[in-house]
Amino acid sequence: MTDEPGKDLAPRQPPPQPPVPHQPPLQPQPQAQAQPQAQPPAPQIDPEQLRQFQEFQRFQEYQRYQEATGQAPQAFKPHGRRWWLVVLGSRVFWRALFFLLVVFSAMWAYDNFFGRDDPGGIAQDSGGVTGPAQGLSAPAGLQGAVGMFYKHVSFADTTRACTLIYRDDARERFAQAHGASDCGEAVRKLKDQVTNVDRYQQVMFPPDMLKTPTSTRVTIDSCELTVEGGPRLGVFVVEKIGSGWVITDWSPGSCG
């Protein structure tokens, strides 16, 4: 049997497939819920760091307030250590204090053992001086024995005024002439007669009295002086004893 021409050229049909059994649709699987993770413990805050942070916050707020109000910025003073605690804890402070103590101790020792000359003061007792007389460097002039006597009277300085008079009998005559029981009372009475302290303590001496004396005994009469603002104080006899001039005698003046 002969095959028909072109029969082999026809397309072939695929063989029938067996039926696929019905499957239910896939259901989405529920996702597992995330378990909450444990929180780490809160870190401990250092109180000092917290204080510094709060100070810094206040400083920032202070700066913003200054900028907003247009005020001039001022130094911000945080609450820190007190300044005196810082000073007491400084070695420099204690070294400086020790140095000052050494200096003052040396000065005190020098004055105590060697002493200083005290113009206008004389070491004395009832019999006179107990050592070299330490009077003034001149008999007359504002810094001389008589000039300083007027100055002490103007201030009622009874101690310095009376110690310039060397002898007891001269002090007694000075007190009796002014109706006083002693030299100090006489000085206080004379002070009451002073009307101008500034002028009275600046007694003017004649040029001859201001020259260097040629002898160790000089007489100065208050009548020859220019005295303003108070009474004249009589006639003084001034002598050089040791290295200074002191009043060794006194008598009332003829001019009041």
C-alpha positions as CSV (number, residue, x, y, z in Angstrom):
1,M,0.0,0.0,0.0
2,T,1.3,3.3,-1.2
3,D,1.3,6.3,1.1
4,E,-0.4,9.4,-0.1
5,P,1.9,12.1,-1.2
6,G,2.3,14.9,1.4
7,K,0.9,12.9,4.2
8,D,4.2,13.2,6.1
9,L,4.2,16.9,5.8
10,A,1.0,17.4,7.9
11,P,1.6,18.6,11.5
12,R,1.4,16.1,14.2
13,Q,-0.9,16.6,17.1
14,P,0.5,16.2,20.6
15,P,-0.8,13.3,22.6
16,P,-3.5,14.1,25.1
17,Q,-2.3,14.9,28.6
18,P,-3.9,13.3,31.6
19,P,-6.0,15.7,33.7
20,V,-4.2,17.5,36.6
21,P,-5.9,16.9,39.9
22,H,-7.3,20.1,41.6
23,Q,-5.0,21.6,44.3
24,P,-6.2,24.2,46.8
25,P,-4.5,27.6,46.6
26,L,-1.5,28.2,48.9
27,Q,-2.3,30.1,52.0
28,P,0.2,32.7,53.2
29,Q,2.0,31.5,56.2
30,P,1.8,33.9,59.2
31,Q,5.1,35.6,60.0
32,A,6.5,35.1,63.4
33,Q,6.1,38.2,65.6
34,A,9.4,39.8,66.6
35,Q,10.1,39.3,70.2
36,P,11.0,42.6,72.1
37,Q,14.7,42.8,72.9
38,A,15.8,43.4,76.5
39,Q,16.9,47.1,77.1
40,P,20.4,47.6,78.5
41,P,20.5,49.2,81.9
42,A,20.7,53.0,82.0
43,P,24.3,54.3,82.6
44,Q,25.1,55.8,85.9
45,I,25.6,59.6,85.8
46,D,28.5,61.2,87.6
47,P,27.2,64.0,89.9
48,E,30.2,66.2,89.1
49,Q,29.7,65.8,85.3
50,L,26.0,66.5,85.7
51,R,26.9,69.7,87.7
52,Q,29.4,70.8,85.0
53,F,26.9,70.2,82.3
54,Q,24.2,72.2,84.1
55,E,26.7,75.0,84.6
56,F,27.5,75.0,80.9
57,Q,23.7,75.1,80.0
58,R,23.3,78.1,82.3
59,F,26.3,79.8,80.7
60,Q,24.8,79.3,77.2
61,E,21.4,80.7,78.4
62,Y,23.2,83.7,79.9
63,Q,25.0,84.4,76.6
64,R,21.7,84.1,74.7
65,Y,20.1,86.5,77.1
66,Q,23.0,89.0,76.7
67,E,22.7,88.8,72.9
68,A,19.0,89.3,73.0
69,T,19.0,92.3,75.3
70,G,22.1,93.9,73.8
71,Q,23.9,94.1,77.1
72,A,27.7,93.9,77.4
73,P,28.9,90.4,78.2
74,Q,30.2,90.0,81.7
75,A,32.3,87.3,83.2
76,F,30.4,84.3,84.3
77,K,31.3,83.0,87.7
78,P,30.6,79.4,88.1
79,H,30.2,77.9,91.6
80,G,33.6,76.5,92.2
81,R,36.1,76.4,95.0
82,R,36.3,79.5,97.1
83,W,39.3,81.7,96.3
84,W,40.6,81.8,99.8
85,L,40.8,78.0,99.8
86,V,42.9,78.2,96.7
87,V,45.2,80.8,98.3
88,L,45.6,78.8,101.5
89,G,46.5,75.8,99.4
90,S,49.2,77.6,97.4
91,R,52.8,77.1,98.3
92,V,53.7,80.6,97.0
93,F,51.4,82.2,99.6
94,W,53.0,80.3,102.5
95,R,56.5,81.1,101.2
96,A,55.7,84.8,100.9
97,L,54.2,84.8,104.4
98,F,57.3,83.1,105.8
99,F,59.5,85.7,104.1
100,L,57.5,88.6,105.6
101,L,57.7,87.1,109.1
102,V,61.5,86.8,108.7
103,V,61.8,90.4,107.6
104,F,59.6,91.8,110.4
105,S,61.4,89.7,113.0
106,A,64.8,91.0,111.8
107,M,63.5,94.6,112.0
108,W,62.1,94.1,115.5
109,A,65.4,92.6,116.6
110,Y,67.4,95.4,115.2
111,D,65.2,98.1,116.9
112,N,65.1,96.2,120.1
113,F,68.9,95.6,120.5
114,F,70.3,98.6,118.6
115,G,67.5,101.1,119.0
116,R,67.0,104.4,117.2
117,D,67.6,108.0,118.0
118,D,64.4,109.7,119.1
119,P,64.6,113.4,118.4
120,G,63.1,115.4,121.2
121,G,63.2,112.6,123.7
122,I,65.8,112.2,126.5
123,A,66.3,109.2,128.8
124,Q,66.1,110.7,132.3
125,D,65.1,110.1,135.9
126,S,65.0,112.4,138.9
127,G,68.7,113.0,138.8
128,G,69.0,113.8,135.1
129,V,69.9,111.7,132.1
130,T,70.8,108.1,132.5
131,G,72.9,107.9,129.3
132,P,74.2,110.1,126.5
133,A,71.7,112.9,125.8
134,Q,69.8,112.5,122.5
135,G,68.5,115.9,121.8
136,L,68.0,117.8,118.5
137,S,70.7,118.4,116.0
138,A,70.5,122.2,116.4
139,P,69.6,124.7,119.2
140,A,67.3,126.9,116.9
141,G,65.3,126.5,113.8
142,L,62.1,124.6,113.1
143,Q,63.9,121.3,113.8
144,G,66.0,122.7,116.7
145,A,65.4,122.3,120.4
146,V,63.5,125.6,120.9
147,G,61.5,125.2,117.6
148,M,60.4,121.7,118.5
149,F,59.4,122.9,122.0
150,Y,57.0,125.4,120.5
151,K,55.6,122.7,118.2
152,H,55.0,120.3,121.1
153,V,53.2,123.0,123.0
154,S,51.0,123.7,120.0
155,F,49.8,120.1,120.1
156,A,49.8,119.8,123.9
157,D,52.4,117.0,123.7
158,T,53.4,117.2,127.3
159,T,55.8,114.2,127.2
160,R,58.0,115.5,124.3
161,A,57.9,119.1,125.4
162,C,58.9,118.4,129.0
163,T,61.6,115.9,128.1
164,L,63.4,118.6,126.0
165,I,64.0,120.5,129.3
166,Y,67.1,118.7,130.7
167,R,67.1,119.7,134.3
168,D,64.4,119.3,137.0
169,D,64.9,122.8,138.5
170,A,64.3,124.3,135.0
171,R,61.1,122.4,134.6
172,E,59.9,123.5,138.0
173,R,60.6,127.2,137.2
174,F,58.7,126.8,133.9
175,A,55.7,125.3,135.7
176,Q,55.7,127.9,138.6
177,A,55.9,130.8,136.1
178,H,52.7,129.5,134.5
179,G,50.8,128.8,137.7
180,A,51.0,125.0,137.2
181,S,52.0,122.1,139.5
182,D,54.3,120.5,137.0
183,C,55.7,121.0,133.5
184,G,52.9,118.9,131.9
185,E,50.1,121.1,133.4
186,A,51.9,124.2,132.2
187,V,52.1,122.9,128.7
188,R,48.3,122.2,128.7
189,K,47.6,125.7,130.0
190,L,49.7,127.2,127.2
191,K,47.9,125.1,124.6
192,D,44.7,126.8,125.6
193,Q,46.2,130.1,124.6
194,V,47.1,128.9,121.1
195,T,44.7,130.4,118.5
196,N,46.4,129.1,115.3
197,V,48.3,125.8,115.5
198,D,49.8,126.0,112.0
199,R,51.3,129.4,112.5
200,Y,52.4,128.9,116.1
201,Q,54.4,125.8,115.3
202,Q,56.3,127.6,112.6
203,V,58.4,130.0,114.7
204,M,60.7,132.2,112.7
205,F,64.3,132.7,114.0
206,P,66.7,135.5,113.1
207,P,69.5,134.5,110.6
208,D,72.2,134.7,113.3
209,M,70.4,132.0,115.4
210,L,70.3,129.7,112.4
211,K,74.1,129.7,112.0
212,T,76.2,126.8,113.4
213,P,77.0,127.8,117.0
214,T,80.7,128.5,117.9
215,S,80.1,127.3,121.5
216,T,78.2,124.5,123.2
217,R,75.9,126.9,125.1
218,V,73.4,129.2,123.4
219,T,70.8,131.6,124.8
220,I,67.6,132.1,122.8
221,D,65.2,134.8,123.8
222,S,61.6,134.4,122.5
223,C,61.3,138.2,122.2
224,E,63.7,138.0,119.2
225,L,61.6,135.5,117.5
226,T,58.6,135.9,115.2
227,V,55.8,134.1,117.0
228,E,52.2,134.1,115.6
229,G,49.1,132.4,116.8
230,G,50.1,131.9,120.5
231,P,52.1,133.2,123.5
232,R,55.9,133.6,123.6
233,L,57.5,131.1,125.9
234,G,60.4,133.0,127.5
235,V,64.2,132.7,127.5
236,F,65.8,129.3,126.8
237,V,69.4,128.3,127.5
238,V,70.3,125.4,125.1
239,E,73.4,123.3,125.6
240,K,75.0,120.5,123.5
241,I,75.2,117.4,125.6
242,G,76.6,114.4,123.8
243,S,75.5,114.5,120.2
244,G,72.3,116.6,120.7
245,W,71.1,120.0,121.9
246,V,68.8,120.2,125.0
247,I,67.2,122.9,127.1
248,T,69.2,123.2,130.3
249,D,67.7,126.3,131.7
250,W,64.7,128.6,131.4
251,S,63.4,131.9,132.6
252,P,60.4,134.2,131.9
253,G,60.8,136.7,129.0
254,S,60.5,140.4,129.2
255,C,58.1,140.7,126.3
256,G,55.3,138.4,127.8
